Amino acid sequence: MNIEQQITALRDELREHNYKYYVLDNPEISDFEFDQKLKELQALENAHPEFYDPNSPTLRVGGEVTKNFETIPHTYRMYSLDNSYSKEDLEDWEKRIKKAVDGEVTFTCELKYDGASISLTYENGTLQKAVTRGDGFQGDDVTANVKTIRSVPLQLKGDYPPLFDIRGEIVLPFEGFTKMNAERVELGEEPYRNPRNTASGSLKLQDSAEVAKRPLECLLYNIVGEKLPVKTQFESLEKARQWGFKVPDVAKLAKNLDEVLEFVNYWDVHRHELPYETDGVVVKVNDLQQQEELGYTAKAPRWAMAYKFKAEQVSTKLNQITYQVGRTGAITPVANLEAVELAGTIVKRASLHNADQIEKLDIREGDTVFVEKGGEIIPKIIGVDFTQRNPNSSPTIYISECPECNTALIRNEGEAQHYCPNAAGCPPQIIGRIQHFISRKAMDIEGLGGETVALLVNNGLINNYADLYLLKEEQIIPLERMAQKSAENIVKGIEASKQIPFERVLFGLGIRYVGETVAKKLANHFKTIDALQNATQEQLVAVDEIGERIAQSVVSFFASEENIAIVERMKQYGVQLEISAEKLANQTNVLNGNTFVVSGVFTKVSRNELKKLIEDNGGKVSSSISSKTNYVVAGENMGPSKKTKAENLGVAIISEDDFLKMIS
């Protein structure tokens, strides 16, 4: 056996032992023997650098230092999950599913582990990159750190596909967390607060050798890619195990909702026996074709639901109610609490939502209140312990003036929140609007964060987002915590934002009720900011999924001379305020006014490409057939009930080829 063969054989042997120890929890050799073989391989690699392999088991110990984590887009978006808290929620979800798809519906039930979400990309069986969830569209490249996690395979085994992503959670088991904290206390350092935040923070450590010292694990649950060799979610979990991934074996196939609830009820009791933090169960439609048929909302897959275990509750004293002003002028009352531990974190503040909520629960300063941390990140007050109330306490009188600029508050009819109407002069609104404009989903300005925006506003350098484009390095350098390099990065980032596409600029303008999805629809329909600015309420309402409230808000935004002046300035500075010629070249209105339902499996283009082609050519994609449907594009294995429904309603059923001819 020559040197190269020796190195290859040792690597294969060590990978197999690593898999048996960290994934199967079934080691065949002692730690000492493993370490000896690792040292042997290390010596051979050092002596023969020509046989370097970036995925060698010797590189698990880390050592690579990352100064800045590069932000990279996800090939496939990482969606959030919709939450449910009761049997009724799950029953409603099941009804919606059965209405939308044909055939028997079965479910895969998996535990929802509380860690840091990660997406791993494998090409030809080797780990290419590991990216954090970020905002779902893009995340941070933490590959060097993830390579040190022993349960993440660097080289796969078996019949894996040539290219795919696999999603999971990086978790810190309780045992490892307790041990880490014991060591910190011994060194006189502050212990970590909870496993989830510690796992998440570990991924962003600059030195991968430090990450290697932490007993992190990676639990995988979802494979994404094109033409995958699996037909169900449950089969995909079994395949992932065979390829070398650590996939929790508690997942269960449920034939109906009763079996799903059995799983939920069992783990609600037994979750405390698990080695990891869990906060619920994820229920998924098992059939992958049915998943494709169901598709996604703007935020979450329609084919999955997170069932949250009952939230933890504690009682504490409410010391004071203060008020925050948001970027739209919305006033949010905040409960400032006596510090209390809840679900592994120290809670000092909780949202009170609005005046109605305070009145409904009769919340007063000095009360003992019940605090809960459920599906939301921000804790909320769910009630008052009236037995503890001081008999001399007075009901809460909601503020009538803005706490920041003293302007009289308004409350529109039918709305729960009070607003400060001083949009142009109220500091938190000015800062908040610019912070929204620079955020990741909008202009994504590199080097510029929320605190820096506040600094720029408070120092009189900017007063609206158009002012950003006039900033110069010499104005930024004298500011607190600023230097030449950071000023350079900010100015470069602002300049680069001029290439951000129109739909994201529109979202960044912060028009009330115009979120990402609405901004995209308006941009695709009107094509330019001028056309949108001149649109009447009637023209806006005629756009698919735009209602009266959104239309009124858009008209109101462009009725402001100040807003028009800001938009004009941005046009002059070269910000993208119309759809690019390149994108327009791929768009037509040939399908305008037509609604399509896509069903079945296609051969020439993928289902997602087909939906994009419909939208790019002016059509609308719907998930279910109704009297408003014009065409059903039918692929192989189209469900019989969809076919029958289309025929009964007189909806035209066309093939993939028919559709492609329509747009050619």
PyMOL commands that set and color helices and strands:
alter all, ss='L'
color gray80, all
select helices_A, chain A and resi 3-23+31-47+49-51+57-61+87-100+143-146+174-186+195-202+208-212+233-243+257-273+288-294+355-361+386-388+427-438+450-458+465-470+473-476+484-499+502-508+516-526+529-533+537-541+548-559+561-572+581-585+607-616+640-649+656-663
alter helices_A, ss='H'
color red, helices_A
select strands_A, chain A and resi 71-73+83-84+107-113+116-123+126-132+138-140+163-171+217-224+252-254+278-285+304-308+312-325+331-342+345-351+368-373+380-384+595-599+620-622+631-634+652-654
alter strands_A, ss='S'
color yellow, strands_A
deselect
rebuild
show_as cartoon
